[in-house]
Amino acid sequence: MHSLMLTDSKVPREWLSIMEDLRVGDIVFVLGASDTGKTTLIKFLINECVKKGKRIAFVDSDIGQTSIGLPTTISSSVFSSIEDLKSPKINSLFFIGSTSPHGNLLQMAVGVKKTTESVLRQRPEVVVIDTTGFVHGPAATELKYQKISLVQPSHVIAIQREAELEPLLRLLSNSFESLRIIRLNPSLDVRARSFEERLANRERRFARYFSRSSILKIELGNVSLRRGYFGGGLPISSSRLYEISKIFGADFLYGEEGKDEALFIVRSPGYIPALVSKVQGFIQKSSIRIVPLGDLEGVIVGLGNKGGFVLGLGIFSGMEEGVISILTPLRDVSRVKTITFGTLKLEPSGKEVGKLSY
């Protein structure tokens, strides 16, 4: 994991004032567009708390440019020593499955809430929360508002170049009586990073994480598949899938059947619209979705346990009768109870190769 040790730099007077103002039990929510210095400010607060003997927790919800966890996840860590700063230990991972909040607003809000609740059980004296640079437009305003409503921070620190955060800050002022809002200008030391630099940073992290991976086979009967195409019905039995495969001359690998809809994953799709029409007449559901297996190959997945968080990440590698294959550094999948599908597609090298639209 990346070190959060802060290198020597000139500290703005306003940052020192924030540090002096922090009290036991405070939760600090940091807002700002990309390249405004959110991470540098957070590093300063974490380092100063550790120097002063305070136990501070960090919730990292910047899913595209994470500081401590993995891209596509919300992570947390607790710091009480210099060793913690040098090598942060991950307390929890909440899977989003994308490097952008777009299309994941509900998951982002729930993830920040659950991760904050989880880290508060570690009894930190202060909690600081980092966010993505998604700040423009009604959807961004509503997402940040809902996160703040759920987490109930004591402080919101808004780093803005002009007045881009004012619509949200005005809304917060009118909604939360005891919330302290602190406006800051971006740090002069911040260097703008290009799209290519951000992409390269993510790919390095993925490459490191998946460098010692192997393909593990997980019995579909032992797990639930969720998000994306999955979760609209109960799994269809192997015998029924075999029957459907024989009738239509295609290899039906997996299926789900709900009240009005059905989903199938097929190996040999042929002409999908024609196959859908034929299956619809046989299954008699108002909605039939048939997905070629190849569409899912390379999709990032979260391997979850019963606590709602993930034990680790994986890359979808294949599916056969009753078994799903996942490339992952995890060695023991006995605790995996859910497989959550994201939208980002990766090569085992960590290279991003596209996104899946559900």
Buried (B, 14 or more C-beta within 10 A) or exposed (E): BEEBEBEEEEBBEBBEEBBEEBEEEBBBBBBBBBBBBBBBBBBBBBBBBBEEEBBBBBBBBBBBBBBBBBBBBBBBBBBBEEEBBEEBEBBBBBBBBBBBBEBBBEBBBBBBBBBBEBBBEBEBBBBBBBBBBBBEEEEBBBBBBBBBEBBEBBBBBBBBEEEBBEBBBEBBEEEBEEBBBBBBEBBEEBEEBEEEEBBEBBBEBBBEBBEEBEEBBBEBEEBBBBBBBBBBBEBBEBEBBEBBBEEBEBBBBBBBBEEEBBBBBBBEBEEBEEBBEBBBEEBEBEEBBBBBBEBBBBBBBBBBEEEBBBBBBBBBBBBBEBBBBBBBBBEEBEEBBBBBBBBBBBBBEBBBEEBBEE
